[in-house]
Amino acid sequence: QVQLVESGGGLVQAGDSLRLSCAASGRTFSTSAMGWFRQAPGKEREFVAAITWLAGSTYYADSVKGRFTISRDNAKNTVYLQMNSLKPEDAAVYYCAGHSVRGNYYDPRLWQYWGQGTQVTVSS
């Protein structure tokens, strides 16, 4: 129904910037919001940021607020995550997610669609 493909991950130095992209296809209009989660080795998947398709309302985890910016291009069915001032603790596999119903954005179990993930590595 909805397919999500992340790209843009890579290896960067602490303090550098990186922009992730999530290309959505299929019935993207069936999702109310898009978001980014991340998962480091040995840790649970955690919420990073979310944005609603219509109003563009944004939500951020406290750990990234002021450094990361989520945005969307509705015409291209693409969501971006601009990551600035990267820290070693930001290193993780980053997943794009789609949300089909209204609810709590912070719990990954409440999101319906997921991409394959893209690796972000931050060296100190």
C-alpha positions as CSV (number, residue, x, y, z in Angstrom):
1,Q,0.0,0.0,0.0
2,V,2.7,2.4,1.0
3,Q,6.4,1.9,0.3
4,L,9.2,3.9,1.9
5,V,12.8,4.1,0.8
6,E,15.5,5.9,2.8
7,S,18.7,7.3,1.5
8,G,21.5,9.7,2.4
9,G,23.1,7.9,5.3
10,G,26.9,7.7,5.6
11,L,29.9,8.3,7.7
12,V,30.5,11.9,9.0
13,Q,32.6,13.6,11.6
14,A,31.1,15.0,14.8
15,G,29.8,18.5,14.2
16,D,29.1,17.8,10.5
17,S,25.7,17.8,8.8
18,L,23.8,15.2,6.8
19,R,20.4,15.1,5.1
20,L,18.4,12.0,4.9
21,S,15.6,11.5,2.4
22,C,12.6,9.2,2.4
23,A,10.8,8.6,-0.9
24,A,7.3,7.4,-0.5
25,S,5.2,5.7,-3.1
26,G,1.8,4.0,-3.3
27,R,-1.1,5.3,-1.4
28,T,0.8,8.0,0.5
29,F,-2.4,10.0,0.9
30,S,-3.6,7.4,3.3
31,T,-1.0,8.4,5.9
32,S,-1.5,11.4,8.2
33,A,2.1,11.9,9.1
34,M,5.7,10.8,8.3
35,G,8.4,10.4,10.8
36,W,11.9,9.3,11.5
37,F,13.1,6.8,14.1
38,R,16.6,5.5,14.9
39,Q,18.0,2.4,16.4
40,A,21.5,2.0,17.7
41,P,23.1,-1.5,18.4
42,G,21.7,-3.0,21.5
43,K,19.1,-0.3,22.0
44,E,15.4,0.1,21.3
45,R,14.1,2.0,18.4
46,E,13.5,5.6,19.4
47,F,11.5,8.5,18.0
48,V,13.4,11.3,16.3
49,A,11.0,13.6,14.5
50,A,7.6,13.6,12.7
51,I,5.7,15.9,10.4
52,T,2.0,15.9,9.3
53,W,1.3,15.9,5.5
54,L,-1.4,18.5,5.5
55,A,-0.6,21.1,8.1
56,G,3.2,20.5,8.3
57,S,3.1,20.3,12.1
58,T,6.4,19.1,13.4
59,Y,7.4,17.1,16.5
60,Y,10.9,16.4,17.8
61,A,12.6,14.3,20.4
62,D,14.3,16.5,23.0
63,S,17.7,15.0,22.1
64,V,17.6,16.4,18.6
65,K,15.5,19.6,19.0
66,G,17.4,22.6,17.7
67,R,19.8,20.4,15.7
68,F,17.5,18.3,13.4
69,T,14.8,19.6,11.1
70,I,12.2,17.5,9.4
71,S,10.5,18.8,6.2
72,R,8.4,17.5,3.4
73,D,7.9,18.0,-0.3
74,N,4.3,16.9,-0.9
75,A,4.7,17.2,-4.7
76,K,7.6,14.7,-4.6
77,N,6.1,12.5,-1.9
78,T,9.4,12.9,-0.1
79,V,10.3,13.6,3.6
80,Y,13.7,14.9,4.7
81,L,15.6,15.0,7.9
82,Q,18.3,17.6,8.0
83,M,20.8,16.7,10.7
84,N,23.2,19.4,11.9
85,S,25.8,19.4,14.7
86,L,25.9,15.6,14.6
87,K,27.2,13.9,17.7
88,P,28.6,10.3,18.2
89,E,25.4,9.4,20.1
90,D,23.4,10.2,17.0
91,A,24.9,7.2,15.2
92,A,22.3,4.6,14.4
93,V,20.2,3.1,11.7
94,Y,17.6,5.7,10.7
95,Y,14.2,4.5,9.6
96,C,11.5,6.4,7.8
97,A,7.9,5.6,8.9
98,G,4.4,6.4,7.9
99,H,1.4,6.9,10.2
100,S,-2.0,6.1,8.9
101,V,-4.1,7.1,12.0
102,R,-3.9,9.9,14.6
103,G,-2.2,8.9,17.8
104,N,1.0,9.1,19.8
105,Y,3.9,9.8,17.4
106,Y,6.5,8.7,19.9
107,D,5.8,5.0,20.1
108,P,7.2,3.1,17.1
109,R,4.6,0.4,17.7
110,L,1.9,2.8,16.6
111,W,3.3,3.5,13.1
112,Q,2.1,1.4,10.2
113,Y,4.7,1.7,7.4
114,W,8.4,1.4,7.6
115,G,11.4,1.8,5.3
116,Q,14.5,-0.5,5.3
117,G,16.7,1.9,7.2
118,T,19.9,3.9,6.3
119,Q,23.0,3.8,8.4
120,V,24.4,7.0,10.0
121,T,27.8,6.8,11.5
122,V,29.4,9.7,13.4
123,S,33.1,9.7,14.3
124,S,34.5,11.7,17.1
